[in-house]
Amino acid sequence: MTQLDTPTTKPKRKNVLTEDAICINQIAPAFRFMENYKLFYPTVRWRKIANEAYHKSVIVGAKQKRMGKKPGCGDYLLTWQGGWGWIEVKSPTGKLSPHQKEFEKECLETGGKYSLVHNEEELWVALKQWGVLK
């Protein structure tokens, strides 16, 4: 059998949730649930920050850099009367990059909150610790 005759198979990938899947299936629905059932204090607002360069092109990256985009920015921004904080979502095995660690440090040094979450349960814990849930 020659090399061309050898069947090529892709290695099996474990069923691991990606960061995007966690955001879409767990985190965003949890935020909407909290809003709908008025679990947040009235002044709390949340937004997903589109900080990934989905096009991954040099041109898009250069434009984003000129507009002020910096690496390491969190995934969700929460603001409330008297405070603000960032939520960073990672896969179950995900860790912060050096840029994200620097961003976390900057947030905490300027009086903000910052939490790394891997699932919805960790999100609830972080928001309770921040004092933004009723």
C-alpha positions as CSV (number, residue, x, y, z in Angstrom):
1,M,0.0,0.0,0.0
2,T,1.4,3.4,-1.0
3,Q,1.1,6.6,1.0
4,L,-1.7,7.7,-1.4
5,D,-3.7,4.5,-0.7
6,T,-3.5,5.0,3.1
7,P,-6.9,6.2,4.4
8,T,-6.8,9.6,6.1
9,T,-8.9,10.0,9.1
10,K,-9.2,13.0,11.3
11,P,-8.4,12.5,14.9
12,K,-11.5,12.3,17.0
13,R,-12.2,15.5,18.9
14,K,-13.6,15.2,22.4
15,N,-17.0,16.8,22.9
16,V,-15.6,20.0,24.3
17,L,-17.5,23.2,24.5
18,T,-15.9,26.2,22.8
19,E,-16.0,29.7,24.2
20,D,-18.5,30.7,21.5
21,A,-20.8,27.8,22.4
22,I,-20.6,28.7,26.1
23,C,-21.5,32.4,25.3
24,I,-24.3,31.4,23.0
25,N,-25.8,28.6,24.9
26,Q,-25.2,29.5,28.5
27,I,-24.0,33.0,29.3
28,A,-26.2,35.2,27.0
29,P,-29.3,33.2,27.9
30,A,-28.5,33.6,31.6
31,F,-28.1,37.4,31.2
32,R,-31.5,37.5,29.4
33,F,-33.1,35.4,32.1
34,M,-31.8,37.7,34.8
35,E,-33.1,40.7,32.9
36,N,-36.6,39.2,32.2
37,Y,-37.2,38.1,35.7
38,K,-35.7,41.3,37.1
39,L,-33.0,39.6,39.1
40,F,-30.6,42.5,38.4
41,Y,-30.9,45.7,40.3
42,P,-32.6,48.3,38.0
43,T,-29.5,50.1,37.0
44,V,-27.5,47.1,35.8
45,R,-26.8,46.9,32.0
46,W,-24.8,44.3,30.1
47,R,-23.3,44.1,26.6
48,K,-21.4,41.5,24.6
49,I,-18.3,43.1,23.2
50,A,-17.4,41.9,19.7
51,N,-13.7,41.9,20.2
52,E,-12.8,38.9,18.1
53,A,-11.6,39.6,14.5
54,Y,-13.8,37.0,12.8
55,H,-12.4,38.0,9.4
56,K,-8.9,37.6,10.7
57,S,-7.6,39.7,7.9
58,V,-4.8,42.2,8.1
59,I,-7.0,45.0,6.9
60,V,-9.7,44.4,9.5
61,G,-7.2,44.1,12.2
62,A,-5.4,47.3,11.2
63,K,-8.8,49.2,11.2
64,Q,-9.7,47.8,14.6
65,K,-6.3,48.8,16.0
66,R,-6.7,52.4,14.6
67,M,-10.2,52.5,16.3
68,G,-8.6,51.7,19.7
69,K,-9.0,47.9,19.9
70,K,-6.5,46.4,22.2
71,P,-5.9,42.7,22.8
72,G,-7.2,41.2,26.0
73,C,-10.5,43.0,26.4
74,G,-13.2,41.0,28.2
75,D,-16.2,39.4,26.6
76,Y,-19.1,41.0,28.5
77,L,-19.2,44.5,30.0
78,L,-21.6,45.2,32.9
79,T,-22.3,48.6,34.2
80,W,-24.4,49.6,37.2
81,Q,-24.9,52.7,39.4
82,G,-21.6,53.1,41.1
83,G,-19.7,50.3,39.4
84,W,-18.7,48.3,36.3
85,G,-17.1,45.0,35.6
86,W,-15.9,42.6,32.8
87,I,-16.7,38.9,32.4
88,E,-14.3,36.8,30.4
89,V,-15.6,33.5,29.1
90,K,-13.3,30.5,28.5
91,S,-13.8,26.9,27.6
92,P,-13.6,24.4,30.5
93,T,-9.8,24.2,30.1
94,G,-9.3,27.8,28.9
95,K,-6.8,30.1,30.6
96,L,-6.2,33.8,30.4
97,S,-3.6,35.0,27.8
98,P,-0.9,37.4,29.0
99,H,-2.9,40.3,27.4
100,Q,-6.0,39.2,29.2
101,K,-4.1,39.1,32.5
102,E,-2.9,42.6,31.9
103,F,-6.5,43.8,31.1
104,E,-7.7,42.1,34.3
105,K,-5.0,44.0,36.3
106,E,-6.0,47.3,34.7
107,C,-9.6,46.7,35.5
108,L,-9.0,46.0,39.2
109,E,-6.5,48.9,39.5
110,T,-9.1,51.3,38.3
111,G,-11.9,50.2,40.6
112,G,-13.7,47.7,38.3
113,K,-14.6,44.1,38.7
114,Y,-13.3,41.2,36.6
115,S,-14.2,37.6,36.6
116,L,-13.2,34.6,34.5
117,V,-16.0,32.1,34.0
118,H,-16.1,28.7,32.4
119,N,-19.9,28.1,32.7
120,E,-23.2,29.6,33.8
121,E,-22.8,28.5,37.4
122,E,-19.5,30.5,37.7
123,L,-21.3,33.5,36.1
124,W,-24.0,33.4,38.8
125,V,-21.4,33.2,41.6
126,A,-19.4,36.1,40.2
127,L,-22.5,38.4,39.8
128,K,-23.6,37.5,43.4
129,Q,-20.0,38.4,44.6
130,W,-20.2,41.7,42.7
131,G,-23.5,42.5,44.4
132,V,-25.5,43.2,41.2
133,L,-28.1,40.5,41.8
134,K,-31.1,41.1,44.1
